[in-house]
């Protein structure tokens, strides 16, 4: 009788493990809030800005993402002590739902990249440092591609592609800040965090 109960217990545990590995709902959620990302990446001395998207910028973003980027402007943040350091929070669809990424660009290279919010049922492994570390120091070549190879993750291909697109977009957008030197639309009294 005891061995029969033990066998049923292990069979039940096996089913739970199989279900959890095929649909890891626990992987969905917020890994890092916007404020946590900005404070961790830029310290406490940062300001929010807006980059207005001209037609040429919109066209390049469409080339990078493979679809029109929604909106007429993109928020970004800069460090008061380092004008070359910008932080971007961008969304891109993984398989069917948007993934929110945080990217820090410093001197035209990726300084850090994070998954802030993951909404998909697969591909959550892209948040792991073994994967994100591949992006460190990456920059854009003349064709707006990353200048270094990023290994994929089996079973997370669409999430990997989304992260590559966001990395390219953040690098491109930070170049536009340098090239155009836009008038920063931050007004006194506006919420600086975001």
Backbone as CSV, one residue per row, in Angstrom:
resi,resn,N_x,N_y,N_z,CA_x,CA_y,CA_z,C_x,C_y,C_z
1,UNK,0.820,-1.189,0.000,0.000,0.000,0.000,0.863,1.252,0.000
2,UNK,1.904,1.288,0.826,2.780,2.445,0.872,3.521,2.643,-0.438
3,UNK,3.943,1.553,-1.071,4.662,1.680,-2.338,3.733,2.183,-3.443
4,UNK,2.442,1.813,-3.365,1.481,2.286,-4.354,1.282,3.805,-4.217
5,UNK,1.167,4.296,-2.994,1.037,5.739,-2.757,2.291,6.485,-3.207
6,UNK,3.433,5.928,-2.916,4.685,6.550,-3.322,4.788,6.629,-4.834
7,UNK,4.381,5.576,-5.517,4.391,5.555,-6.972,3.449,6.624,-7.542
8,UNK,2.242,6.747,-6.968,1.289,7.778,-7.409,1.839,9.187,-7.154
9,UNK,2.499,9.378,-6.018,3.096,10.679,-5.688,4.136,11.065,-6.738
10,UNK,5.046,10.151,-7.072,6.086,10.440,-8.061,5.494,10.656,-9.454
11,UNK,4.458,9.918,-9.790,3.794,10.103,-11.088,3.173,11.499,-11.151
12,UNK,2.547,11.933,-10.071,1.966,13.279,-10.015,3.030,14.354,-10.124
13,UNK,4.147,14.184,-9.440,5.256,15.142,-9.524,5.802,15.216,-10.939
14,UNK,5.897,14.079,-11.590,6.398,14.049,-12.969,5.489,14.830,-13.895
15,UNK,4.172,14.682,-13.732,3.234,15.435,-14.566,3.359,16.934,-14.329
16,UNK,3.528,17.337,-13.088,3.702,18.762,-12.773,4.965,19.285,-13.434
17,UNK,6.052,18.533,-13.366,7.308,18.967,-13.976,7.191,19.057,-15.495
18,UNK,6.520,18.107,-16.120,6.332,18.145,-17.570,5.514,19.361,-17.953
19,UNK,4.425,19.633,-17.232,3.586,20.786,-17.550,4.368,22.084,-17.361
20,UNK,5.122,22.186,-16.279,5.880,23.407,-15.997,6.945,23.656,-17.057
21,UNK,7.555,22.600,-17.571,8.610,22.792,-18.566,8.058,23.120,-19.947
22,UNK,6.808,22.750,-20.230,6.255,23.037,-21.546,5.565,24.390,-21.596
23,UNK,5.139,24.927,-20.479,4.446,26.213,-20.474,4.821,26.978,-19.205
24,UNK,6.025,27.539,-19.154,6.492,28.174,-17.921,5.833,29.536,-17.672
25,UNK,4.597,29.496,-17.193,3.875,30.716,-16.889,4.645,31.525,-15.847
26,UNK,5.362,30.863,-14.984,6.128,31.556,-13.948,7.213,32.447,-14.534
27,UNK,7.593,32.223,-15.783,8.631,33.042,-16.424,8.095,34.407,-16.826
28,UNK,6.777,34.544,-16.931,6.172,35.809,-17.309,6.198,36.756,-16.119
29,UNK,6.369,38.048,-16.409,6.305,39.023,-15.328,7.320,40.130,-15.487
30,UNK,7.347,40.983,-14.483,8.268,42.114,-14.462,9.529,41.704,-13.723
31,UNK,10.645,41.769,-14.422,11.926,41.430,-13.808,12.592,42.664,-13.209
32,UNK,12.349,43.811,-13.832,12.963,45.064,-13.395,12.005,46.184,-13.773
33,UNK,11.655,47.050,-12.822,10.786,48.176,-13.146,11.586,49.243,-13.885
34,UNK,10.884,50.188,-14.490,11.549,51.292,-15.188,12.478,52.033,-14.235
35,UNK,11.989,52.377,-13.055,12.805,53.129,-12.091,14.017,52.331,-11.629
36,UNK,13.830,51.035,-11.386,14.965,50.190,-10.982,16.016,50.146,-12.086
37,UNK,15.561,49.967,-13.326,16.482,49.925,-14.462,17.261,51.233,-14.578
38,UNK,16.574,52.364,-14.506,17.235,53.657,-14.679,18.214,53.953,-13.541
39,UNK,17.814,53.683,-12.314,18.715,53.934,-11.179,19.927,53.007,-11.219
40,UNK,19.695,51.754,-11.574,20.794,50.786,-11.669,21.759,51.168,-12.790
41,UNK,21.225,51.690,-13.895,22.034,51.959,-15.078,22.652,53.351,-15.089
42,UNK,21.896,54.354,-14.609,22.353,55.742,-14.702,22.616,56.390,-13.350
43,UNK,22.360,55.683,-12.268,22.492,56.286,-10.947,21.267,57.142,-10.654
44,UNK,21.399,58.045,-9.723,20.257,58.884,-9.352,20.234,60.198,-10.112
45,UNK,21.262,60.462,-10.891,21.382,61.739,-11.595,21.090,61.560,-13.085
46,UNK,19.804,61.498,-13.432,19.417,61.332,-14.835,18.180,62.166,-15.131
47,UNK,17.993,62.440,-16.409,16.824,63.201,-16.858,16.173,62.511,-18.047
48,UNK,14.857,62.652,-18.147,14.116,62.108,-19.276,14.025,63.116,-20.402
49,UNK,14.073,62.618,-21.630,13.991,63.447,-22.832,13.086,62.748,-23.840
50,UNK,12.779,63.461,-24.912,11.998,62.876,-26.008,12.746,63.100,-27.316
51,UNK,12.806,62.065,-28.125,13.352,62.179,-29.468,12.174,62.102,-30.428
52,UNK,11.939,63.189,-31.174,10.865,63.205,-32.157,11.325,62.447,-33.390
53,UNK,10.460,61.610,-33.917,10.824,60.723,-35.011,10.514,61.366,-36.364
54,UNK,11.560,61.796,-37.036,11.412,62.343,-38.386,11.116,61.197,-39.352
55,UNK,10.756,61.526,-40.581,10.479,60.478,-41.577,11.691,59.585,-41.819
56,UNK,12.913,60.147,-41.969,14.076,59.253,-42.160,14.318,58.315,-40.965
57,UNK,14.126,58.833,-39.756,14.303,57.977,-38.574,13.231,56.892,-38.558
58,UNK,11.984,57.271,-38.854,10.894,56.278,-38.890,11.193,55.192,-39.920
59,UNK,11.750,55.579,-41.075,12.051,54.592,-42.115,13.155,53.635,-41.657
60,UNK,14.176,54.162,-41.009,15.252,53.280,-40.521,14.740,52.353,-39.426
61,UNK,13.871,52.862,-38.541,13.292,51.984,-37.515,12.447,50.891,-38.155
62,UNK,11.735,51.230,-39.218,10.950,50.217,-39.934,11.872,49.165,-40.536
63,UNK,13.021,49.591,-41.058,13.999,48.638,-41.598,14.551,47.732,-40.503
64,UNK,14.779,48.294,-39.330,15.339,47.511,-38.218,14.309,46.521,-37.677
65,UNK,13.097,47.014,-37.394,12.078,46.172,-36.759,11.312,45.299,-37.743
66,UNK,11.253,45.713,-39.006,10.461,44.973,-39.973,8.999,45.383,-39.960
67,UNK,8.695,46.431,-39.231,7.341,46.993,-39.160,7.460,48.435,-38.694
68,UNK,6.407,49.191,-38.894,6.400,50.588,-38.475,6.466,50.672,-36.951
69,UNK,7.327,51.550,-36.457,7.392,51.745,-35.011,6.245,52.662,-34.599
70,UNK,5.470,52.298,-33.579,4.314,53.121,-33.198,4.752,54.412,-32.510
71,UNK,4.047,55.467,-32.760,4.307,56.723,-32.074,5.132,57.693,-32.892
72,UNK,5.123,58.942,-32.448,5.862,60.012,-33.112,7.119,60.418,-32.357
73,UNK,7.274,59.876,-31.162,8.452,60.193,-30.356,8.817,58.988,-29.499
74,UNK,10.043,58.995,-29.044,10.527,57.931,-28.166,11.186,58.588,-26.965
75,UNK,10.843,58.095,-25.795,11.468,58.587,-24.557,12.840,57.950,-24.389
76,UNK,13.750,58.728,-23.855,15.052,58.196,-23.467,15.539,58.984,-22.274
77,UNK,16.561,58.473,-21.628,17.090,59.101,-20.431,18.591,59.251,-20.591
78,UNK,19.127,60.315,-20.028,20.575,60.522,-20.091,21.108,60.791,-18.700
79,UNK,22.364,60.449,-18.538,23.063,60.659,-17.287,23.592,62.091,-17.273
80,UNK,23.333,62.817,-16.192,23.795,64.201,-16.089,25.319,64.302,-16.111
81,UNK,26.004,63.261,-15.676,27.466,63.297,-15.578,28.173,62.708,-16.794
82,UNK,27.426,62.114,-17.726,28.032,61.499,-18.897,27.090,61.693,-20.084
83,UNK,27.372,62.696,-20.897,26.492,63.039,-22.025,26.436,61.929,-23.071
84,UNK,27.419,61.023,-23.102,27.444,59.944,-24.098,26.642,58.725,-23.681
85,UNK,26.086,58.736,-22.481,25.361,57.582,-21.953,23.854,57.846,-22.013
86,UNK,23.134,56.991,-22.737,21.678,57.105,-22.838,21.038,55.766,-22.510
87,UNK,19.830,55.829,-21.976,19.076,54.617,-21.652,17.761,54.647,-22.426
88,UNK,17.394,53.500,-22.955,16.206,53.363,-23.797,15.348,52.231,-23.270
89,UNK,14.038,52.434,-23.235,13.095,51.375,-22.895,12.217,51.184,-24.126
90,UNK,12.376,50.027,-24.761,11.703,49.751,-26.031,10.984,48.410,-25.965
91,UNK,9.889,48.307,-26.693,9.119,47.066,-26.788,9.275,46.461,-28.163
92,UNK,9.262,45.146,-28.205,9.203,44.432,-29.467,8.483,43.107,-29.238
93,UNK,7.732,42.690,-30.238,6.974,41.440,-30.152,7.948,40.259,-30.189
94,UNK,7.736,39.308,-29.279,8.476,38.060,-29.331,7.779,37.149,-30.322
95,UNK,6.897,36.306,-29.827,6.075,35.483,-30.719,4.743,36.183,-30.983
96,UNK,4.030,36.508,-29.907,2.739,37.193,-30.074,2.569,38.384,-29.135
97,UNK,3.373,38.478,-28.107,3.219,39.543,-27.118,4.484,40.389,-27.039
98,UNK,4.343,41.660,-26.627,5.521,42.518,-26.535,6.414,42.143,-25.356
99,UNK,7.703,42.268,-25.584,8.708,42.120,-24.538,9.286,43.517,-24.330
100,UNK,9.411,43.945,-23.084,9.963,45.261,-22.785,11.433,45.107,-22.410
101,UNK,12.281,45.848,-23.124,13.721,45.787,-22.916,14.240,47.126,-22.413
102,UNK,15.297,47.095,-21.650,16.029,48.292,-21.263,17.442,48.171,-21.806
103,UNK,17.886,49.196,-22.540,19.213,49.170,-23.157,19.949,50.450,-22.777
104,UNK,21.197,50.299,-22.361,22.050,51.452,-22.085,23.139,51.483,-23.141
105,UNK,23.254,52.654,-23.801,24.270,52.865,-24.830,25.246,53.906,-24.299
106,UNK,26.527,53.613,-24.437,27.565,54.531,-23.990,28.652,54.583,-25.060
107,UNK,28.905,55.773,-25.589,29.910,55.957,-26.639,29.677,55.025,-27.820
108,UNK,28.415,54.958,-28.271,27.999,54.166,-29.440,28.166,52.659,-29.271
109,UNK,28.235,52.189,-28.035,28.336,50.755,-27.757,27.338,50.386,-26.668
110,UNK,26.868,49.148,-26.725,25.940,48.687,-25.695,26.704,48.452,-24.400
111,UNK,26.242,49.140,-23.383,26.834,48.995,-22.050,26.102,47.915,-21.251
112,UNK,24.791,47.850,-21.431,23.990,46.807,-20.773,22.661,46.667,-21.483
113,UNK,22.063,45.485,-21.343,20.744,45.219,-21.921,20.021,44.270,-20.984
114,UNK,18.747,44.579,-20.739,17.950,43.805,-19.795,16.568,43.526,-20.369
115,UNK,15.983,42.435,-19.922,14.565,42.195,-20.139,13.869,42.778,-18.916
116,UNK,13.023,43.782,-19.132,12.307,44.392,-18.017,10.988,43.663,-17.749
117,UNK,10.212,43.428,-18.814,8.931,42.734,-18.668,8.842,41.663,-19.760
118,UNK,8.550,40.431,-19.332,8.417,39.321,-20.271,6.987,38.813,-20.207
119,UNK,6.326,38.775,-21.369,4.913,38.410,-21.422,4.656,37.117,-22.189
120,UNK,5.664,36.536,-22.786,5.510,35.315,-23.588,5.549,34.080,-22.686
121,UNK,5.153,32.941,-23.244,5.231,31.688,-22.488,6.541,30.949,-22.749
122,UNK,7.270,31.354,-23.789,8.558,30.727,-24.117,9.591,31.809,-24.420
123,UNK,10.842,31.436,-24.237,11.927,32.338,-24.605,12.454,33.195,-23.477
124,UNK,12.002,32.966,-22.252,12.421,33.770,-21.111,13.924,33.683,-20.832
125,UNK,14.584,32.690,-21.395,16.026,32.515,-21.130,16.852,33.713,-21.589
126,UNK,16.302,34.552,-22.467,17.059,35.709,-22.943,17.381,36.689,-21.826
127,UNK,16.734,36.582,-20.683,17.023,37.492,-19.571,18.312,37.113,-18.832
128,UNK,18.785,35.904,-19.050,19.957,35.400,-18.331,21.236,36.108,-18.784
129,UNK,22.147,36.352,-17.853,23.387,37.061,-18.182,24.261,36.279,-19.162
130,UNK,24.179,34.936,-19.165,24.977,34.186,-20.140,24.611,34.594,-21.561
131,UNK,23.365,35.051,-21.758,22.934,35.497,-23.071,23.161,36.990,-23.258
132,UNK,22.726,37.806,-22.315,22.819,39.260,-22.476,24.265,39.753,-22.536
133,UNK,25.178,39.041,-21.908,26.594,39.450,-21.945,27.164,39.465,-23.362
134,UNK,26.558,38.725,-24.270,27.027,38.713,-25.658,26.880,40.086,-26.328
135,UNK,25.952,40.904,-25.834,25.675,42.202,-26.433,26.635,43.291,-25.957
136,UNK,27.328,43.043,-24.846,28.179,44.084,-24.259,29.279,44.494,-25.231
137,UNK,29.392,45.798,-25.461,30.396,46.334,-26.370,29.996,46.327,-27.829
138,UNK,28.808,45.792,-28.141,28.357,45.742,-29.534,28.043,47.143,-30.033
139,UNK,28.312,47.361,-31.305,27.973,48.625,-31.964,27.364,48.287,-33.323
140,UNK,27.018,49.319,-34.080,26.420,49.116,-35.395,27.457,49.233,-36.495
141,UNK,27.318,48.400,-37.518,28.157,48.571,-38.703,27.439,49.512,-39.673
142,UNK,27.998,49.715,-40.849,27.413,50.643,-41.827,26.034,50.221,-42.317
143,UNK,25.705,48.935,-42.202,24.402,48.425,-42.659,23.385,48.359,-41.525
144,UNK,23.697,49.002,-40.397,22.844,49.024,-39.209,22.619,47.630,-38.619
145,UNK,23.643,46.801,-38.714,23.639,45.469,-38.109,24.613,45.483,-36.932
146,UNK,24.400,44.575,-35.983,25.345,44.468,-34.875,26.694,44.009,-35.405
147,UNK,27.761,44.563,-34.868,29.101,44.255,-35.360,29.683,42.976,-34.749
148,UNK,28.920,42.302,-33.923,29.392,41.040,-33.361,28.272,39.998,-33.389
149,UNK,28.696,38.740,-33.481,27.752,37.628,-33.581,27.084,37.388,-32.229
150,UNK,25.780,37.140,-32.256,25.022,36.791,-31.057,24.493,35.370,-31.252
151,UNK,24.932,34.452,-30.393,24.438,33.075,-30.456,22.980,33.031,-30.042
152,UNK,22.202,32.182,-30.687,20.789,32.039,-30.369,20.614,31.048,-29.219
153,UNK,19.371,30.893,-28.790,19.019,29.923,-27.753,17.937,29.027,-28.337
154,UNK,18.159,27.730,-28.299,17.165,26.791,-28.816,15.850,26.959,-28.065
155,UNK,14.771,27.117,-28.799,13.459,27.293,-28.200,13.114,28.731,-27.863
156,UNK,14.064,29.649,-28.086,13.825,31.066,-27.769,14.153,31.955,-28.963
157,UNK,14.091,31.398,-30.157,14.537,32.111,-31.355,13.840,33.453,-31.550
158,UNK,12.531,33.500,-31.383,11.800,34.745,-31.618,12.127,35.799,-30.563
159,UNK,12.343,35.382,-29.335,12.750,36.319,-28.282,14.153,36.848,-28.550
160,UNK,15.036,35.985,-29.035,16.403,36.402,-29.391,16.353,37.441,-30.513
161,UNK,15.558,37.180,-31.535,15.434,38.126,-32.651,14.905,39.465,-32.155
162,UNK,13.918,39.437,-31.254,13.363,40.676,-30.698,14.436,41.477,-29.966
163,UNK,15.275,40.796,-29.182,16.322,41.493,-28.443,17.364,42.090,-29.388
164,UNK,17.718,41.367,-30.441,18.668,41.897,-31.423,18.124,43.155,-32.082
165,UNK,16.835,43.144,-32.434,16.226,44.315,-33.064,16.253,45.514,-32.123
166,UNK,15.904,45.278,-30.868,15.885,46.367,-29.890,17.294,46.914,-29.671
167,UNK,18.290,46.035,-29.615,19.679,46.488,-29.456,20.086,47.380,-30.625
168,UNK,19.757,46.956,-31.831,20.079,47.752,-33.022,19.355,49.100,-32.991
169,UNK,18.077,49.082,-32.605,17.293,50.319,-32.562,17.865,51.290,-31.538
170,UNK,18.234,50.819,-30.359,18.790,51.700,-29.327,20.109,52.318,-29.797
171,UNK,20.958,51.515,-30.437,22.221,52.046,-30.963,21.962,53.090,-32.047
172,UNK,21.035,52.811,-32.943,20.696,53.750,-34.011,20.129,55.051,-33.427
173,UNK,19.194,54.931,-32.496,18.574,56.117,-31.906,19.582,56.969,-31.151
174,UNK,20.506,56.325,-30.455,21.525,57.113,-29.738,22.417,57.871,-30.716
175,UNK,22.673,57.304,-31.891,23.434,58.025,-32.927,22.659,59.247,-33.408
176,UNK,21.334,59.110,-33.509,20.519,60.238,-33.967,20.560,61.392,-32.977
177,UNK,20.669,61.077,-31.714,20.790,62.126,-30.688,22.089,62.898,-30.934
178,UNK,23.177,62.177,-31.183,24.470,62.818,-31.444,24.434,63.648,-32.726
179,UNK,23.827,63.098,-33.779,23.844,63.756,-35.082,22.957,64.987,-35.148
180,UNK,21.778,64.896,-34.572,20.825,65.987,-34.716,20.831,66.960,-33.556
181,UNK,21.344,66.535,-32.407,21.355,67.374,-31.219,20.004,68.055,-31.036
182,UNK,18.928,67.253,-30.874,17.586,67.826,-30.815,17.394,68.711,-29.590
183,UNK,16.444,69.622,-29.711,16.083,70.424,-28.549,15.384,69.495,-27.579
184,UNK,15.884,69.446,-26.389,15.318,68.536,-25.403,14.011,69.120,-24.898
185,UNK,12.995,68.295,-24.912,11.654,68.788,-24.616,11.303,68.723,-23.142
186,UNK,12.297,68.494,-22.304,12.033,68.455,-20.870,11.751,69.868,-20.376
187,UNK,10.662,70.027,-19.697,10.287,71.327,-19.156,10.458,71.304,-17.646
188,UNK,10.834,72.440,-17.045,10.920,72.477,-15.575,9.598,72.050,-14.968
189,UNK,9.701,71.223,-13.962,8.510,70.743,-13.271,7.972,69.444,-13.845
190,UNK,8.430,69.047,-15.052,7.984,67.782,-15.639,8.625,66.635,-14.872
191,UNK,7.912,65.538,-14.773,8.441,64.371,-14.074,9.703,63.887,-14.780
192,UNK,10.825,63.978,-14.089,12.116,63.662,-14.721,12.347,62.173,-14.853
193,UNK,11.649,61.376,-14.092,11.885,59.929,-14.170,11.079,59.273,-15.261
194,UNK,10.218,60.005,-15.891,9.618,59.356,-16.921,8.449,59.412,-17.632
